[in-house]
Amino acid sequence: MSGFLAGLCVAVLPVLALGVWLGRRTARAKSLAGLGTPVEHATFETLHTASLAAPPLRAGLTEETARKSARKLRSLLGTDALCLTDREQVLVWDGDGAHHRTEIMDRLAGPLETGRGEAFRLTCDRLDCSVRWAVVAPLTVDDRVHGALVACAPRESAVLVRAAGEVARWVSVQLELADLDQSRTRLIEAEIKALRAQISPHFIFNSLAVIASFVRTDPERARELLLEFADFTRYSFRRHGDFTTLAEELHAIDHYLALVRARFGDRLSVTLQIAPEVLPVTLPFLCLQPLVENAVKHGLEGKAPSSGKCHIQITAQDAGAEALVVIEDDGAGMDPGLLRRILAREVSPSGGIGLSNVDDRLRQVYGDDYGLVIETAAGAGMKITVRLPKYQPGVHSAGRLTGE
């Protein structure tokens, strides 16, 4: 809550300051009807204009959001022209002098690199061009420069330099809030997709079909598989706790593999090498099982029975402050370019549980340094490495499941 209030203050103070400045600049002895003093009137107009510019910016910095907010931002500064850019191009130009686009982008290399504002004279041979100076104010979010606000005027003005800087700060806060909104949305989507993908309907159908096939020929085997299925679904559908232990996750994987082996027989072999000291390590719930299911799908289900066997190896090792979990199969593998697009959510995975869901959850919990590390190539199988810190603030297991 304190962070939110701090962000709110940062967002509001620049426009209030700008409103006071405009009010003093235009102050007259006579008050405006119904709006108090000239300063109060100017402050109201400034806040109102800023409120109209804010909603588009809360969706991020794109051509569409820049177009919707540029005129309002130019009104705040009272300049002849204003443009918003990202790091590559001018997103929108509002006002006179649009022919200066190329010159502006050529001069932005320094400010975009250093994050420092700059003012410079524009070169122009047109007598009817009203803009001769440009003030550049970088748009920065989390110490990263995303683009720039450029205000253009007929002459150099120290006041415009300060005002452009204040408006750019306010725009940067809106973009930072947009980043937070998008991160929260991605987290919610990842959690929902992860919950929906806990058990594939295809897997449920196949498991029940296998169990049914043993009911008459081997009732005891059918009973054992039914218990495996019950334990696995009970773990997957549990309603409490965002985190679990490596021991419980591996236990659920063992139930899952028992059902898969009943279906594929000796076509599937699995090797587990687990260091006992990493079993208590806490990790996001249902974080490893989808990776094993991915290995089965890409390693076995796409093959005809006559095409050979698949081997899956699961290892969990102690790596000092971390636990290192590796899931490797010798299946069909994947084109690395396609994998990158899947992880970036540019394309959806064909069937099964998307690796991007697990990758998102790990990054949200531990930071970007703890995303999945995947080694693969077409026809060369796939190796997925997961690094799990042994301790992370706020990451605690809900405790071992008991009867419900």
Salt bridges, closest charged atoms under 4 A:
GLU64 OE2 - LYS68 NZ 3.07
ASP94 OD1 - ARG71 NH2 3.20
ASP94 OD2 - ARG74 NE 2.52
GLU103 OE1 - HIS100 ND1 3.11
GLU118 OE2 - ARG107 NH2 3.95
GLU166 OE1 - ARG169 NH1 3.36
ASP179 OD2 - ARG144 NH2 3.75
ASP181 OD2 - ARG58 NH2 2.71
ASP181 OD1 - ARG184 NH2 3.24
GLU220 OE2 - ARG223 NH1 3.86
GLU228 OE1 - HIS255 ND1 2.47
ASP231 OD2 - HIS255 NE2 3.89
GLU248 OE1 - ARG238 NH1 3.66
GLU248 OE2 - ARG400 NH1 3.86
GLU301 OE2 - ARG263 NH1 3.06
GLU301 OE1 - LYS297 NZ 3.67
ASP318 OD1 - LYS390 NZ 2.59
GLU322 OE2 - ARG387 NH2 2.97
GLU346 OE1 - ARG341 NE 3.82
ASP359 OD2 - ARG363 NE 2.88
ASP360 OD2 - ARG345 NH2 2.47
ASP368 OD1 - ARG363 NH1 3.95
GLU404 OE2 - HIS240 ND1 3.99
